[in-house]
Amino acid sequence: MIVPAQKPGTVTLRPGQQKKAGGGTITIKFVSVVEDSRCPPQSACVWAGNAKIQVLIYDRHGKETVTMNTNTGNHGDQYGGWAINLVSLTPKQSGGIKQSGYRATFSISRLTR
């Protein structure tokens, strides 16, 4: 069983931006928003929708490109002994949002066996 060893840290990125995390051992890059069908703010929708983003996670040993979702499907992944999860993606789609207008917040936790 793998569990977090510590309280998760957070990293907030905009598309194209990257930051070191996990004490500088891994780097997380928010590549792009692939799709966003979430219900716009202050709208009444039958379905909440989903946003899908592409994230690159790497360290000195290699790299992995991951797709993360806000509502359905994979919300995160594990890489190099770390759990990386999408916590939030703002803003919700309201038509015509440019990639640069998004911000993704990720939680990063060290895993232990």
N, C-alpha and C positions, 0 to 999 in steps of 0.2 A: 504494500500500500504506500502511495506517495502522498505526502501532506506538506502544506506550506510550513517552512521553518521559522518564519517571522511575519510580522505585520507587513502587508503589501505596501510597496511604494507606488507612486503614480507618476506618469509622464503624459503631458499633453502636447500634441503635435498638430501641425497643419500639413496638408498634402505637400510632399517633396521635402519636408523637414525630417531630420533624424537627430536622435540624442542617445548618449550612452546611458545605460541603466544597469542595475544589478552591481553596483559598486564599480562600474566601468568595465565589467567583463563582457557585456553584450551591447549591441547597438540595435535600436529599433528605428525603422524608417517607415513613415506613413507614405506609401507610394501613391495611392489614388482612391477616389470613391468610384466604385464600379457601377453601382446603381443605388437609387434612393426612391423607394415607393412609400415611404412613411407618410402618415396622415399629417398634413400641415397644422401648425399651431392654431388653436381656436376654431377648428373645423370638426364637424361631426362625421366620423367615418365608420363604416361597418367593420373594416379590418384595419388594424394598426399599421400594417405594412412592414417593410424591412429595408434596411440599408446594408449594403455589402461594400467592404473596403479591402484593399490589397495592402499587405504589410510585409516588409522585408526585415528579417531578424538575422543578425550575423555576429560572429566573433572571429577570433584568430584561427579557428578550426574549420569554418565553413559558413554557409548561409542557407536560408530557407525562406521561400516566399509563401505566405499564408493568406487565405481569404477569411475574414472575420465578419460576422453578421450582428446586427443589433437585436433582432427578435427571433429569427428562425435559423437553424443550422449552427455551425461552429462559431462560438463567441471568442475563442482564443486557441492557444496551442502551448506546447512545452518545447523548450529549446535549451540545450546546454545546462540542464539542471534548474531552469527557470520556468515558471508559468507566466505567460503573458496573455492577458484577457482584455477585450474591449469593454470598457465600462460605460462610455457614452460617446455619441457622435452628434455634434451640434453644427448648424441648426437643422431642424427637421425640414424636409423638402417643402418649399413653398413656390416652386417654379422659378427657373432662371438662376439658380444659385451656381456661382462659379466654384471650381475646385478650391480656390484660395479662400473661400468663405467658410469652409468646414474646419472643425477642430475635433480631434479624436483624443479621448483620454483612456489610457491603458493602466491596468494594475500589473505590477511585477512582483512576484514572490519567489524566493529561493525554495526549491523543493528538497526534501530529505526523505530517505527510506527508513 
